[in-house]
Every structure is written in C-alpha cells, then in structure tokens.
Amino acid sequence: MAASGDPAEPGFDAVLARLREVVERLEGGNLSLEDSLRVYEEGVGLARKGHELLDRAEKRVELLVSSAGGVTTAPMPPDEDNGS
C-alpha cells in the first residue's frame, strides 16, 4: 500500500526492493558505462523516493503521538555501536 494513497505510487518496501536490485546490478560490474549511469540515476531517484516516504511516515507518527495525549517527541540518539 502506498503512503500517499495513490495506488500507482510504489510503497517503501517496493522502493527498497528495487533499490537493492539496482545496487546488485551496479556491484555486478557487467554493465556498460551508459547502462551503469542509467541504473545509477535510477538508484538515486529511488533513494530520494525512499527518503521522502520515510519522512512522511515520521510526520504521520509524530502527528498520531501528539494527538494521543500531547506526548512530545525527540530525535533518537545516534547509534554509537553501528558495527563500523
């Protein structure tokens, strides 16, 4: 189901799945320069779309939380043990 209610718009899971496919194609190293650029461009668009969908979801959650009793929200602290 799409976040905006537009059935033609892919949801976050679909965007993420396609982005993973794009990354696999780029990492495969079997594309020409032109194909690599085209696929990379698609990946950038997918990443932006995914970020937009996450932002919308975050705003919806904040709205629901604030309307459920005036609870305030705060940003999550950075993950100090990110495995790097």
C-alpha positions in Angstrom: 0.0 0.0 0.0 1.4 3.4 -0.9 1.9 6.0 1.8 0.1 8.8 -0.2 -2.9 6.7 -1.0 -2.1 6.7 -4.7 -2.2 3.1 -5.8 0.2 3.8 -8.7 2.9 5.0 -6.4 5.1 2.2 -5.0 5.4 1.9 -1.3 8.5 1.9 0.8 9.0 -1.9 0.6 8.8 -1.9 -3.2 11.2 1.1 -3.5 13.7 -0.6 -1.2 13.4 -3.9 -3.0 14.1 -2.2 -6.4 17.0 -0.2 -4.9 18.5 -3.4 -3.7 18.2 -4.8 -7.3 19.9 -1.6 -8.6 22.8 -2.0 -6.2 23.3 -5.6 -7.1 23.4 -4.7 -10.8 25.9 -2.0 -10.2 28.1 -4.2 -8.0 28.0 -7.0 -10.6 30.2 -4.9 -12.9 28.7 -6.3 -16.0 27.1 -3.1 -17.3 28.5 -0.7 -19.9 29.3 2.8 -18.8 26.0 4.1 -20.3 24.0 1.4 -18.6 25.8 2.0 -15.3 24.9 5.7 -15.5 21.3 5.0 -16.3 21.0 2.4 -13.5 22.8 4.7 -11.0 20.4 7.5 -11.9 17.5 5.2 -11.2 19.1 4.3 -7.9 19.5 8.0 -6.9 15.8 8.6 -7.7 14.8 5.5 -5.7 16.9 6.6 -2.7 15.2 10.0 -2.8 11.8 8.5 -3.0 12.5 6.2 -0.1 13.7 9.1 2.0 10.6 11.0 1.1 8.4 8.1 2.1 10.2 7.7 5.4 9.8 11.5 6.1 6.1 11.2 5.5 5.8 8.2 7.8 7.8 10.0 10.5 5.4 13.0 10.3 2.4 10.8 10.5 3.8 9.1 13.6 4.6 12.4 15.2 1.0 13.6 14.5 -0.5 10.5 15.9 1.7 10.6 19.0 1.0 14.3 19.6 -2.8 13.9 19.1 -2.9 10.9 21.5 -2.3 13.0 24.6 0.2 15.7 24.0 3.2 13.5 24.2 6.3 15.2 22.9 8.8 13.6 20.5 12.5 13.8 20.5 15.0 12.6 17.9 16.6 9.2 18.5 20.1 9.3 19.8 22.8 8.2 17.2 23.7 4.5 17.3 27.1 4.5 19.0 27.7 0.9 18.2 27.0 0.7 14.4 29.4 -2.1 13.7 31.9 0.1 11.9 
